[in-house]
Amino acid sequence: MGLIQIIGILFALFALSRVVLQLKKRTMSTNEGLFWIFIWVSVIILLMFPEFTSYVANILGVGRGVDAVIYISIVVLFYLIYRLYAKVDNLERQITHIVREIAIRDRYEPKKRD
């Protein structure tokens, strides 16, 4: 096992521990936690058994295992970007709604000045 594999496994274990900690504190939803646990366990497995990437590459019809990992990573990153975009868009809508409600309330109930 090479040094880069050991460092990668240690980092993935650290990240996995953070996910578990967030799940225990309930600062992350169960679905998000399961997604990240799947990601980090997959990283650990791929680092421990790098020949598995060649097997996946053959199934996907890609030349090398590393290429398959890169392609899959790009797809996952696009999905995560989409999810972030959707959440930001939802937050913007909520903020706009709250600001409108406050503006309407303040129009009919002026603030008392000290």
PDB file as gemmi writes it, atoms N, CA and C in Angstrom:
CRYST1    1.000    1.000    1.000  90.00  90.00  90.00 P 1                      
ATOM      1  N   MET A   1       0.860  -1.179   0.000  1.00  0.00           N  
ATOM      2  CA  MET A   1       0.000   0.000   0.000  1.00  0.00           C  
ATOM      3  C   MET A   1       0.899   1.233   0.000  1.00  0.00           C  
ATOM      4  N   GLY A   2       0.648   2.139  -0.943  1.00  0.00           N  
ATOM      5  CA  GLY A   2       1.463   3.337  -1.074  1.00  0.00           C  
ATOM      6  C   GLY A   2       1.085   4.414  -0.069  1.00  0.00           C  
ATOM      7  N   LEU A   3       1.959   5.390   0.046  1.00  0.00           N  
ATOM      8  CA  LEU A   3       1.739   6.489   0.990  1.00  0.00           C  
ATOM      9  C   LEU A   3       0.472   7.265   0.654  1.00  0.00           C  
ATOM     10  N   ILE A   4       0.224   7.493  -0.636  1.00  0.00           N  
ATOM     11  CA  ILE A   4      -0.967   8.254  -1.029  1.00  0.00           C  
ATOM     12  C   ILE A   4      -2.241   7.508  -0.637  1.00  0.00           C  
ATOM     13  N   GLN A   5      -2.212   6.182  -0.699  1.00  0.00           N  
ATOM     14  CA  GLN A   5      -3.373   5.395  -0.289  1.00  0.00           C  
ATOM     15  C   GLN A   5      -3.613   5.527   1.216  1.00  0.00           C  
ATOM     16  N   ILE A   6      -2.539   5.468   1.981  1.00  0.00           N  
ATOM     17  CA  ILE A   6      -2.670   5.587   3.440  1.00  0.00           C  
ATOM     18  C   ILE A   6      -3.209   6.960   3.813  1.00  0.00           C  
ATOM     19  N   ILE A   7      -2.667   8.013   3.198  1.00  0.00           N  
ATOM     20  CA  ILE A   7      -3.134   9.375   3.477  1.00  0.00           C  
ATOM     21  C   ILE A   7      -4.599   9.518   3.071  1.00  0.00           C  
ATOM     22  N   GLY A   8      -4.949   8.991   1.906  1.00  0.00           N  
ATOM     23  CA  GLY A   8      -6.335   9.059   1.432  1.00  0.00           C  
ATOM     24  C   GLY A   8      -7.298   8.327   2.351  1.00  0.00           C  
ATOM     25  N   ILE A   9      -6.901   7.150   2.816  1.00  0.00           N  
ATOM     26  CA  ILE A   9      -7.755   6.383   3.726  1.00  0.00           C  
ATOM     27  C   ILE A   9      -7.922   7.117   5.047  1.00  0.00           C  
ATOM     28  N   LEU A  10      -6.839   7.670   5.566  1.00  0.00           N  
ATOM     29  CA  LEU A  10      -6.936   8.428   6.822  1.00  0.00           C  
ATOM     30  C   LEU A  10      -7.860   9.634   6.672  1.00  0.00           C  
ATOM     31  N   PHE A  11      -7.739  10.342   5.540  1.00  0.00           N  
ATOM     32  CA  PHE A  11      -8.611  11.493   5.299  1.00  0.00           C  
ATOM     33  C   PHE A  11     -10.065  11.051   5.187  1.00  0.00           C  
ATOM     34  N   ALA A  12     -10.308   9.957   4.461  1.00  0.00           N  
ATOM     35  CA  ALA A  12     -11.677   9.470   4.290  1.00  0.00           C  
ATOM     36  C   ALA A  12     -12.265   9.023   5.628  1.00  0.00           C  
ATOM     37  N   LEU A  13     -11.460   8.386   6.465  1.00  0.00           N  
ATOM     38  CA  LEU A  13     -11.937   7.993   7.795  1.00  0.00           C  
ATOM     39  C   LEU A  13     -12.264   9.217   8.643  1.00  0.00           C  
ATOM     40  N   PHE A  14     -11.429  10.254   8.544  1.00  0.00           N  
ATOM     41  CA  PHE A  14     -11.702  11.496   9.259  1.00  0.00           C  
ATOM     42  C   PHE A  14     -13.019  12.109   8.779  1.00  0.00           C  
ATOM     43  N   ALA A  15     -13.199  12.193   7.449  1.00  0.00           N  
ATOM     44  CA  ALA A  15     -14.433  12.753   6.889  1.00  0.00           C  
ATOM     45  C   ALA A  15     -15.639  11.913   7.303  1.00  0.00           C  
ATOM     46  N   LEU A  16     -15.478  10.605   7.304  1.00  0.00           N  
ATOM     47  CA  LEU A  16     -16.561   9.715   7.714  1.00  0.00           C  
ATOM     48  C   LEU A  16     -16.927   9.949   9.182  1.00  0.00           C  
ATOM     49  N   SER A  17     -15.928  10.170  10.007  1.00  0.00           N  
ATOM     50  CA  SER A  17     -16.208  10.437  11.428  1.00  0.00           C  
ATOM     51  C   SER A  17     -16.972  11.751  11.595  1.00  0.00           C  
ATOM     52  N   ARG A  18     -16.664  12.753  10.768  1.00  0.00           N  
ATOM     53  CA  ARG A  18     -17.385  14.025  10.817  1.00  0.00           C  
ATOM     54  C   ARG A  18     -18.843  13.833  10.435  1.00  0.00           C  
ATOM     55  N   VAL A  19     -19.093  13.013   9.424  1.00  0.00           N  
ATOM     56  CA  VAL A  19     -20.471  12.748   8.992  1.00  0.00           C  
ATOM     57  C   VAL A  19     -21.240  12.070  10.117  1.00  0.00           C  
ATOM     58  N   VAL A  20     -20.634  11.058  10.725  1.00  0.00           N  
ATOM     59  CA  VAL A  20     -21.299  10.338  11.818  1.00  0.00           C  
ATOM     60  C   VAL A  20     -21.571  11.294  12.976  1.00  0.00           C  
ATOM     61  N   LEU A  21     -20.613  12.163  13.278  1.00  0.00           N  
ATOM     62  CA  LEU A  21     -20.795  13.133  14.352  1.00  0.00           C  
ATOM     63  C   LEU A  21     -21.953  14.082  14.047  1.00  0.00           C  
ATOM     64  N   GLN A  22     -22.038  14.555  12.810  1.00  0.00           N  
ATOM     65  CA  GLN A  22     -23.141  15.441  12.427  1.00  0.00           C  
ATOM     66  C   GLN A  22     -24.480  14.713  12.491  1.00  0.00           C  
ATOM     67  N   LEU A  23     -24.493  13.440  12.145  1.00  0.00           N  
ATOM     68  CA  LEU A  23     -25.734  12.670  12.243  1.00  0.00           C  
ATOM     69  C   LEU A  23     -26.152  12.518  13.699  1.00  0.00           C  
ATOM     70  N   LYS A  24     -25.193  12.292  14.592  1.00  0.00           N  
ATOM     71  CA  LYS A  24     -25.515  12.161  16.015  1.00  0.00           C  
ATOM     72  C   LYS A  24     -26.031  13.478  16.584  1.00  0.00           C  
ATOM     73  N   LYS A  25     -25.459  14.597  16.134  1.00  0.00           N  
ATOM     74  CA  LYS A  25     -25.896  15.909  16.614  1.00  0.00           C  
ATOM     75  C   LYS A  25     -27.169  16.368  15.906  1.00  0.00           C  
ATOM     76  N   ARG A  26     -27.573  15.623  14.913  1.00  0.00           N  
ATOM     77  CA  ARG A  26     -28.761  15.946  14.108  1.00  0.00           C  
ATOM     78  C   ARG A  26     -28.629  17.278  13.365  1.00  0.00           C  
ATOM     79  N   THR A  27     -27.404  17.608  12.947  1.00  0.00           N  
ATOM     80  CA  THR A  27     -27.197  18.798  12.132  1.00  0.00           C  
ATOM     81  C   THR A  27     -27.193  18.444  10.641  1.00  0.00           C  
ATOM     82  N   MET A  28     -27.410  17.154  10.347  1.00  0.00           N  
ATOM     83  CA  MET A  28     -27.466  16.680   8.967  1.00  0.00           C  
ATOM     84  C   MET A  28     -28.632  15.701   8.874  1.00  0.00           C  
ATOM     85  N   SER A  29     -29.358  15.765   7.773  1.00  0.00           N  
ATOM     86  CA  SER A  29     -30.483  14.842   7.606  1.00  0.00           C  
ATOM     87  C   SER A  29     -29.975  13.419   7.376  1.00  0.00           C  
ATOM     88  N   THR A  30     -30.834  12.458   7.629  1.00  0.00           N  
ATOM     89  CA  THR A  30     -30.458  11.055   7.463  1.00  0.00           C  
ATOM     90  C   THR A  30     -30.100  10.748   6.017  1.00  0.00           C  
ATOM     91  N   ASN A  31     -30.879  11.285   5.076  1.00  0.00           N  
ATOM     92  CA  ASN A  31     -30.598  11.034   3.656  1.00  0.00           C  
ATOM     93  C   ASN A  31     -29.239  11.603   3.255  1.00  0.00           C  
ATOM     94  N   GLU A  32     -28.950  12.827   3.687  1.00  0.00           N  
ATOM     95  CA  GLU A  32     -27.652  13.415   3.375  1.00  0.00           C  
ATOM     96  C   GLU A  32     -26.530  12.615   4.021  1.00  0.00           C  
ATOM     97  N   GLY A  33     -26.756  12.197   5.256  1.00  0.00           N  
ATOM     98  CA  GLY A  33     -25.753  11.404   5.957  1.00  0.00           C  
ATOM     99  C   GLY A  33     -25.474  10.087   5.251  1.00  0.00           C  
ATOM    100  N   LEU A  34     -26.532   9.409   4.820  1.00  0.00           N  
ATOM    101  CA  LEU A  34     -26.341   8.149   4.097  1.00  0.00           C  
ATOM    102  C   LEU A  34     -25.597   8.371   2.787  1.00  0.00           C  
ATOM    103  N   PHE A  35     -25.904   9.463   2.104  1.00  0.00           N  
ATOM    104  CA  PHE A  35     -25.206   9.778   0.853  1.00  0.00           C  
ATOM    105  C   PHE A  35     -23.710   9.939   1.112  1.00  0.00           C  
ATOM    106  N   TRP A  36     -23.355  10.729   2.128  1.00  0.00           N  
ATOM    107  CA  TRP A  36     -21.941  10.982   2.404  1.00  0.00           C  
ATOM    108  C   TRP A  36     -21.247   9.751   2.970  1.00  0.00           C  
ATOM    109  N   ILE A  37     -21.946   8.949   3.744  1.00  0.00           N  
ATOM    110  CA  ILE A  37     -21.349   7.696   4.214  1.00  0.00           C  
ATOM    111  C   ILE A  37     -21.037   6.801   3.024  1.00  0.00           C  
ATOM    112  N   PHE A  38     -21.976   6.714   2.068  1.00  0.00           N  
ATOM    113  CA  PHE A  38     -21.739   5.935   0.855  1.00  0.00           C  
ATOM    114  C   PHE A  38     -20.518   6.453   0.099  1.00  0.00           C  
ATOM    115  N   ILE A  39     -20.414   7.771  -0.045  1.00  0.00           N  
ATOM    116  CA  ILE A  39     -19.278   8.365  -0.769  1.00  0.00           C  
ATOM    117  C   ILE A  39     -17.967   8.015  -0.083  1.00  0.00           C  
ATOM    118  N   TRP A  40     -17.876   8.241   1.230  1.00  0.00           N  
ATOM    119  CA  TRP A  40     -16.598   8.038   1.927  1.00  0.00           C  
ATOM    120  C   TRP A  40     -16.241   6.567   2.044  1.00  0.00           C  
ATOM    121  N   VAL A  41     -17.212   5.693   2.218  1.00  0.00           N  
ATOM    122  CA  VAL A  41     -16.920   4.254   2.237  1.00  0.00           C  
ATOM    123  C   VAL A  41     -16.448   3.816   0.857  1.00  0.00           C  
ATOM    124  N   SER A  42     -17.052   4.358  -0.196  1.00  0.00           N  
ATOM    125  CA  SER A  42     -16.612   4.043  -1.561  1.00  0.00           C  
ATOM    126  C   SER A  42     -15.174   4.485  -1.782  1.00  0.00           C  
ATOM    127  N   VAL A  43     -14.831   5.670  -1.292  1.00  0.00           N  
ATOM    128  CA  VAL A  43     -13.456   6.165  -1.422  1.00  0.00           C  
ATOM    129  C   VAL A  43     -12.490   5.217  -0.713  1.00  0.00           C  
ATOM    130  N   ILE A  44     -12.848   4.793   0.483  1.00  0.00           N  
ATOM    131  CA  ILE A  44     -11.982   3.876   1.232  1.00  0.00           C  
ATOM    132  C   ILE A  44     -11.807   2.555   0.475  1.00  0.00           C  
ATOM    133  N   ILE A  45     -12.890   2.020  -0.049  1.00  0.00           N  
ATOM    134  CA  ILE A  45     -12.815   0.755  -0.790  1.00  0.00           C  
ATOM    135  C   ILE A  45     -11.950   0.915  -2.034  1.00  0.00           C  
ATOM    136  N   LEU A  46     -12.145   2.018  -2.777  1.00  0.00           N  
ATOM    137  CA  LEU A  46     -11.354   2.235  -3.982  1.00  0.00           C  
ATOM    138  C   LEU A  46      -9.876   2.437  -3.660  1.00  0.00           C  
ATOM    139  N   LEU A  47      -9.574   3.062  -2.526  1.00  0.00           N  
ATOM    140  CA  LEU A  47      -8.178   3.230  -2.138  1.00  0.00           C  
ATOM    141  C   LEU A  47      -7.550   1.919  -1.672  1.00  0.00           C  
ATOM    142  N   MET A  48      -8.344   1.080  -1.033  1.00  0.00           N  
ATOM    143  CA  MET A  48      -7.810  -0.199  -0.558  1.00  0.00           C  
ATOM    144  C   MET A  48      -7.671  -1.219  -1.690  1.00  0.00           C  
ATOM    145  N   PHE A  49      -8.583  -1.144  -2.670  1.00  0.00           N  
ATOM    146  CA  PHE A  49      -8.579  -2.085  -3.784  1.00  0.00           C  
ATOM    147  C   PHE A  49      -8.597  -1.322  -5.109  1.00  0.00           C  
ATOM    148  N   PRO A  50      -7.469  -0.715  -5.499  1.00  0.00           N  
ATOM    149  CA  PRO A  50      -7.455   0.106  -6.720  1.00  0.00           C  
ATOM    150  C   PRO A  50      -7.737  -0.693  -7.996  1.00  0.00           C  
ATOM    151  N   GLU A  51      -7.511  -2.004  -7.973  1.00  0.00           N  
ATOM    152  CA  GLU A  51      -7.799  -2.813  -9.167  1.00  0.00           C  
ATOM    153  C   GLU A  51      -9.294  -2.873  -9.467  1.00  0.00           C  
ATOM    154  N   PHE A  52     -10.126  -2.569  -8.467  1.00  0.00           N  
ATOM    155  CA  PHE A  52     -11.577  -2.550  -8.663  1.00  0.00           C  
ATOM    156  C   PHE A  52     -11.968  -1.473  -9.676  1.00  0.00           C  
ATOM    157  N   THR A  53     -11.209  -0.381  -9.730  1.00  0.00           N  
ATOM    158  CA  THR A  53     -11.522   0.689 -10.690  1.00  0.00           C  
ATOM    159  C   THR A  53     -11.364   0.196 -12.121  1.00  0.00           C  
ATOM    160  N   SER A  54     -10.409  -0.694 -12.363  1.00  0.00           N  
ATOM    161  CA  SER A  54     -10.250  -1.254 -13.711  1.00  0.00           C  
ATOM    162  C   SER A  54     -11.455  -2.111 -14.082  1.00  0.00           C  
ATOM    163  N   TYR A  55     -11.975  -2.841 -13.114  1.00  0.00           N  
ATOM    164  CA  TYR A  55     -13.169  -3.657 -13.339  1.00  0.00           C  
ATOM    165  C   TYR A  55     -14.358  -2.762 -13.687  1.00  0.00           C  
ATOM    166  N   VAL A  56     -14.528  -1.670 -12.940  1.00  0.00           N  
ATOM    167  CA  VAL A  56     -15.614  -0.712 -13.210  1.00  0.00           C  
ATOM    168  C   VAL A  56     -15.418  -0.078 -14.585  1.00  0.00           C  
ATOM    169  N   ALA A  57     -14.157   0.241 -14.918  1.00  0.00           N  
ATOM    170  CA  ALA A  57     -13.867   0.846 -16.225  1.00  0.00           C  
ATOM    171  C   ALA A  57     -14.263  -0.098 -17.360  1.00  0.00           C  
ATOM    172  N   ASN A  58     -13.991  -1.373 -17.204  1.00  0.00           N  
ATOM    173  CA  ASN A  58     -14.379  -2.345 -18.241  1.00  0.00           C  
ATOM    174  C   ASN A  58     -15.889  -2.415 -18.387  1.00  0.00           C  
ATOM    175  N   ILE A  59     -16.610  -2.373 -17.277  1.00  0.00           N  
ATOM    176  CA  ILE A  59     -18.074  -2.403 -17.341  1.00  0.00           C  
ATOM    177  C   ILE A  59     -18.609  -1.171 -18.065  1.00  0.00           C  
ATOM    178  N   LEU A  60     -18.014   0.012 -17.769  1.00  0.00           N  
ATOM    179  CA  LEU A  60     -18.475   1.263 -18.372  1.00  0.00           C  
ATOM    180  C   LEU A  60     -17.920   1.485 -19.775  1.00  0.00           C  
ATOM    181  N   GLY A  61     -16.976   0.663 -20.190  1.00  0.00           N  
ATOM    182  CA  GLY A  61     -16.394   0.805 -21.516  1.00  0.00           C  
ATOM    183  C   GLY A  61     -15.378   1.931 -21.585  1.00  0.00           C  
ATOM    184  N   VAL A  62     -14.702   2.187 -20.493  1.00  0.00           N  
ATOM    185  CA  VAL A  62     -13.682   3.227 -20.415  1.00  0.00           C  
ATOM    186  C   VAL A  62     -12.321   2.543 -20.383  1.00  0.00           C  
ATOM    187  N   GLY A  63     -11.307   3.206 -20.917  1.00  0.00           N  
ATOM    188  CA  GLY A  63      -9.978   2.610 -21.021  1.00  0.00           C  
ATOM    189  C   GLY A  63      -9.312   2.283 -19.703  1.00  0.00           C  
ATOM    190  N   ARG A  64      -9.255   3.248 -18.797  1.00  0.00           N  
ATOM    191  CA  ARG A  64      -8.538   3.043 -17.536  1.00  0.00           C  
ATOM    192  C   ARG A  64      -9.465   3.257 -16.352  1.00  0.00           C  
ATOM    193  N   GLY A  65      -9.100   2.658 -15.229  1.00  0.00           N  
ATOM    194  CA  GLY A  65      -9.882   2.786 -14.012  1.00  0.00           C  
ATOM    195  C   GLY A  65      -9.948   4.210 -13.509  1.00  0.00           C  
ATOM    196  N   VAL A  66      -8.827   4.904 -13.630  1.00  0.00           N  
ATOM    197  CA  VAL A  66      -8.786   6.294 -13.158  1.00  0.00           C  
ATOM    198  C   VAL A  66      -9.727   7.172 -13.985  1.00  0.00           C  
ATOM    199  N   ASP A  67      -9.839   6.883 -15.270  1.00  0.00           N  
ATOM    200  CA  ASP A  67     -10.773   7.648 -16.105  1.00  0.00           C  
ATOM    201  C   ASP A  67     -12.215   7.435 -15.642  1.00  0.00           C  
ATOM    202  N   ALA A  68     -12.554   6.206 -15.303  1.00  0.00           N  
ATOM    203  CA  ALA A  68     -13.909   5.909 -14.821  1.00  0.00           C  
ATOM    204  C   ALA A  68     -14.194   6.673 -13.535  1.00  0.00           C  
ATOM    205  N   VAL A  69     -13.212   6.707 -12.633  1.00  0.00           N  
ATOM    206  CA  VAL A  69     -13.383   7.439 -11.375  1.00  0.00           C  
ATOM    207  C   VAL A  69     -13.587   8.927 -11.652  1.00  0.00           C  
ATOM    208  N   ILE A  70     -12.819   9.476 -12.566  1.00  0.00           N  
ATOM    209  CA  ILE A  70     -12.953  10.907 -12.895  1.00  0.00           C  
ATOM    210  C   ILE A  70     -14.322  11.190 -13.498  1.00  0.00           C  
ATOM    211  N   TYR A  71     -14.777  10.360 -14.432  1.00  0.00           N  
ATOM    212  CA  TYR A  71     -16.088  10.575 -15.057  1.00  0.00           C  
ATOM    213  C   TYR A  71     -17.213  10.494 -14.024  1.00  0.00           C  
ATOM    214  N   ILE A  72     -17.148   9.490 -13.162  1.00  0.00           N  
ATOM    215  CA  ILE A  72     -18.176   9.340 -12.133  1.00  0.00           C  
ATOM    216  C   ILE A  72     -18.134  10.525 -11.168  1.00  0.00           C  
ATOM    217  N   SER A  73     -16.922  10.967 -10.824  1.00  0.00           N  
ATOM    218  CA  SER A  73     -16.776  12.113  -9.916  1.00  0.00           C  
ATOM    219  C   SER A  73     -17.370  13.377 -10.524  1.00  0.00           C  
ATOM    220  N   ILE A  74     -17.168  13.582 -11.803  1.00  0.00           N  
ATOM    221  CA  ILE A  74     -17.725  14.763 -12.468  1.00  0.00           C  
ATOM    222  C   ILE A  74     -19.251  14.726 -12.430  1.00  0.00           C  
ATOM    223  N   VAL A  75     -19.828  13.568 -12.685  1.00  0.00           N  
ATOM    224  CA  VAL A  75     -21.288  13.438 -12.633  1.00  0.00           C  
ATOM    225  C   VAL A  75     -21.798  13.736 -11.228  1.00  0.00           C  
ATOM    226  N   VAL A  76     -21.127  13.183 -10.208  1.00  0.00           N  
ATOM    227  CA  VAL A  76     -21.532  13.425  -8.825  1.00  0.00           C  
ATOM    228  C   VAL A  76     -21.400  14.913  -8.487  1.00  0.00           C  
ATOM    229  N   LEU A  77     -20.320  15.551  -8.938  1.00  0.00           N  
ATOM    230  CA  LEU A  77     -20.140  16.978  -8.669  1.00  0.00           C  
ATOM    231  C   LEU A  77     -21.234  17.816  -9.336  1.00  0.00           C  
ATOM    232  N   PHE A  78     -21.610  17.466 -10.563  1.00  0.00           N  
ATOM    233  CA  PHE A  78     -22.715  18.187 -11.209  1.00  0.00           C  
ATOM    234  C   PHE A  78     -24.006  18.020 -10.416  1.00  0.00           C  
ATOM    235  N   TYR A  79     -24.251  16.830  -9.913  1.00  0.00           N  
ATOM    236  CA  TYR A  79     -25.442  16.603  -9.104  1.00  0.00           C  
ATOM    237  C   TYR A  79     -25.409  17.459  -7.838  1.00  0.00           C  
ATOM    238  N   LEU A  80     -24.262  17.493  -7.175  1.00  0.00           N  
ATOM    239  CA  LEU A  80     -24.138  18.290  -5.953  1.00  0.00           C  
ATOM    240  C   LEU A  80     -24.301  19.784  -6.239  1.00  0.00           C  
ATOM    241  N   ILE A  81     -23.763  20.243  -7.357  1.00  0.00           N  
ATOM    242  CA  ILE A  81     -23.941  21.648  -7.740  1.00  0.00           C  
ATOM    243  C   ILE A  81     -25.411  21.948  -7.979  1.00  0.00           C  
ATOM    244  N   TYR A  82     -26.107  21.026  -8.647  1.00  0.00           N  
ATOM    245  CA  TYR A  82     -27.541  21.206  -8.870  1.00  0.00           C  
ATOM    246  C   TYR A  82     -28.287  21.307  -7.543  1.00  0.00           C  
ATOM    247  N   ARG A  83     -27.957  20.405  -6.601  1.00  0.00           N  
ATOM    248  CA  ARG A  83     -28.615  20.428  -5.291  1.00  0.00           C  
ATOM    249  C   ARG A  83     -28.354  21.750  -4.578  1.00  0.00           C  
ATOM    250  N   LEU A  84     -27.120  22.237  -4.633  1.00  0.00           N  
ATOM    251  CA  LEU A  84     -26.801  23.526  -4.006  1.00  0.00           C  
ATOM    252  C   LEU A  84     -27.574  24.654  -4.668  1.00  0.00           C  
ATOM    253  N   TYR A  85     -27.645  24.631  -5.997  1.00  0.00           N  
ATOM    254  CA  TYR A  85     -28.404  25.653  -6.713  1.00  0.00           C  
ATOM    255  C   TYR A  85     -29.867  25.634  -6.271  1.00  0.00           C  
ATOM    256  N   ALA A  86     -30.448  24.441  -6.176  1.00  0.00           N  
ATOM    257  CA  ALA A  86     -31.855  24.324  -5.776  1.00  0.00           C  
ATOM    258  C   ALA A  86     -32.058  24.859  -4.357  1.00  0.00           C  
ATOM    259  N   LYS A  87     -31.136  24.557  -3.452  1.00  0.00           N  
ATOM    260  CA  LYS A  87     -31.269  25.035  -2.075  1.00  0.00           C  
ATOM    261  C   LYS A  87     -31.125  26.553  -2.000  1.00  0.00           C  
ATOM    262  N   VAL A  88     -30.163  27.115  -2.724  1.00  0.00           N  
ATOM    263  CA  VAL A  88     -29.977  28.567  -2.723  1.00  0.00           C  
ATOM    264  C   VAL A  88     -31.204  29.250  -3.308  1.00  0.00           C  
ATOM    265  N   ASP A  89     -31.740  28.700  -4.397  1.00  0.00           N  
ATOM    266  CA  ASP A  89     -32.941  29.268  -5.008  1.00  0.00           C  
ATOM    267  C   ASP A  89     -34.112  29.231  -4.032  1.00  0.00           C  
ATOM    268  N   ASN A  90     -34.272  28.141  -3.318  1.00  0.00           N  
ATOM    269  CA  ASN A  90     -35.336  28.017  -2.327  1.00  0.00           C  
ATOM    270  C   ASN A  90     -35.146  29.037  -1.200  1.00  0.00           C  
ATOM    271  N   LEU A  91     -33.919  29.197  -0.732  1.00  0.00           N  
ATOM    272  CA  LEU A  91     -33.646  30.176   0.322  1.00  0.00           C  
ATOM    273  C   LEU A  91     -33.945  31.604  -0.144  1.00  0.00           C  
ATOM    274  N   GLU A  92     -33.588  31.907  -1.386  1.00  0.00           N  
ATOM    275  CA  GLU A  92     -33.894  33.237  -1.927  1.00  0.00           C  
ATOM    276  C   GLU A  92     -35.405  33.478  -1.952  1.00  0.00           C  
ATOM    277  N   ARG A  93     -36.162  32.476  -2.341  1.00  0.00           N  
ATOM    278  CA  ARG A  93     -37.622  32.607  -2.361  1.00  0.00           C  
ATOM    279  C   ARG A  93     -38.172  32.826  -0.954  1.00  0.00           C  
ATOM    280  N   GLN A  94     -37.638  32.086   0.017  1.00  0.00           N  
ATOM    281  CA  GLN A  94     -38.089  32.239   1.398  1.00  0.00           C  
ATOM    282  C   GLN A  94     -37.751  33.628   1.941  1.00  0.00           C  
ATOM    283  N   ILE A  95     -36.555  34.101   1.647  1.00  0.00           N  
ATOM    284  CA  ILE A  95     -36.149  35.437   2.110  1.00  0.00           C  
ATOM    285  C   ILE A  95     -37.039  36.498   1.486  1.00  0.00           C  
ATOM    286  N   THR A  96     -37.319  36.372   0.183  1.00  0.00           N  
ATOM    287  CA  THR A  96     -38.196  37.331  -0.493  1.00  0.00           C  
ATOM    288  C   THR A  96     -39.573  37.331   0.152  1.00  0.00           C  
ATOM    289  N   HIS A  97     -40.097  36.160   0.446  1.00  0.00           N  
ATOM    290  CA  HIS A  97     -41.417  36.055   1.084  1.00  0.00           C  
ATOM    291  C   HIS A  97     -41.405  36.725   2.458  1.00  0.00           C  
ATOM    292  N   ILE A  98     -40.380  36.454   3.244  1.00  0.00           N  
ATOM    293  CA  ILE A  98     -40.285  37.040   4.590  1.00  0.00           C  
ATOM    294  C   ILE A  98     -40.179  38.558   4.513  1.00  0.00           C  
ATOM    295  N   VAL A  99     -39.349  39.053   3.606  1.00  0.00           N  
ATOM    296  CA  VAL A  99     -39.186  40.503   3.464  1.00  0.00           C  
ATOM    297  C   VAL A  99     -40.501  41.147   3.047  1.00  0.00           C  
ATOM    298  N   ARG A 100     -41.230  40.519   2.146  1.00  0.00           N  
ATOM    299  CA  ARG A 100     -42.529  41.064   1.725  1.00  0.00           C  
ATOM    300  C   ARG A 100     -43.513  41.085   2.888  1.00  0.00           C  
ATOM    301  N   GLU A 101     -43.539  40.011   3.652  1.00  0.00           N  
ATOM    302  CA  GLU A 101     -44.437  39.954   4.810  1.00  0.00           C  
ATOM    303  C   GLU A 101     -44.104  41.057   5.817  1.00  0.00           C  
ATOM    304  N   ILE A 102     -42.826  41.272   6.061  1.00  0.00           N  
ATOM    305  CA  ILE A 102     -42.413  42.323   7.001  1.00  0.00           C  
ATOM    306  C   ILE A 102     -42.791  43.695   6.456  1.00  0.00           C  
ATOM    307  N   ALA A 103     -42.590  43.899   5.152  1.00  0.00           N  
ATOM    308  CA  ALA A 103     -42.931  45.188   4.549  1.00  0.00           C  
ATOM    309  C   ALA A 103     -44.427  45.458   4.645  1.00  0.00           C  
ATOM    310  N   ILE A 104     -45.232  44.446   4.383  1.00  0.00           N  
ATOM    311  CA  ILE A 104     -46.691  44.621   4.471  1.00  0.00           C  
ATOM    312  C   ILE A 104     -47.098  44.887   5.918  1.00  0.00           C  
ATOM    313  N   ARG A 105     -46.537  44.142   6.856  1.00  0.00           N  
ATOM    314  CA  ARG A 105     -46.865  44.332   8.261  1.00  0.00           C  
ATOM    315  C   ARG A 105     -46.468  45.731   8.732  1.00  0.00           C  
ATOM    316  N   ASP A 106     -45.280  46.180   8.347  1.00  0.00           N  
ATOM    317  CA  ASP A 106     -44.807  47.496   8.769  1.00  0.00           C  
ATOM    318  C   ASP A 106     -45.607  48.628   8.124  1.00  0.00           C  
ATOM    319  N   ARG A 107     -46.176  48.363   6.979  1.00  0.00           N  
ATOM    320  CA  ARG A 107     -46.981  49.397   6.309  1.00  0.00           C  
ATOM    321  C   ARG A 107     -48.249  49.699   7.136  1.00  0.00           C  
ATOM    322  N   TYR A 108     -48.839  48.645   7.670  1.00  0.00           N  
ATOM    323  CA  TYR A 108     -50.072  48.803   8.428  1.00  0.00           C  
ATOM    324  C   TYR A 108     -49.837  48.976   9.913  1.00  0.00           C  
ATOM    325  N   GLU A 109     -48.687  48.542  10.389  1.00  0.00           N  
ATOM    326  CA  GLU A 109     -48.345  48.698  11.809  1.00  0.00           C  
ATOM    327  C   GLU A 109     -47.007  49.414  11.897  1.00  0.00           C  
ATOM    328  N   PRO A 110     -47.008  50.737  11.798  1.00  0.00           N  
ATOM    329  CA  PRO A 110     -45.731  51.462  11.818  1.00  0.00           C  
ATOM    330  C   PRO A 110     -44.982  51.215  13.108  1.00  0.00           C  
ATOM    331  N   LYS A 111     -43.668  51.258  12.988  1.00  0.00           N  
ATOM    332  CA  LYS A 111     -42.828  51.083  14.171  1.00  0.00           C  
ATOM    333  C   LYS A 111     -42.974  52.263  15.095  1.00  0.00           C  
ATOM    334  N   LYS A 112     -42.902  51.999  16.378  1.00  0.00           N  
ATOM    335  CA  LYS A 112     -42.907  53.064  17.367  1.00  0.00           C  
ATOM    336  C   LYS A 112     -41.497  53.593  17.505  1.00  0.00           C  
ATOM    337  N   ARG A 113     -41.359  54.897  17.431  1.00  0.00           N  
ATOM    338  CA  ARG A 113     -40.037  55.491  17.576  1.00  0.00           C  
ATOM    339  C   ARG A 113     -39.811  55.872  19.031  1.00  0.00           C  
ATOM    340  N   ASP A 114     -38.612  55.606  19.474  1.00  0.00           N  
ATOM    341  CA  ASP A 114     -38.275  55.926  20.860  1.00  0.00           C  
ATOM    342  C   ASP A 114     -37.952  57.384  21.053  1.00  0.00           C  
TER     343      ASP A 114                                                      
END                                                                             
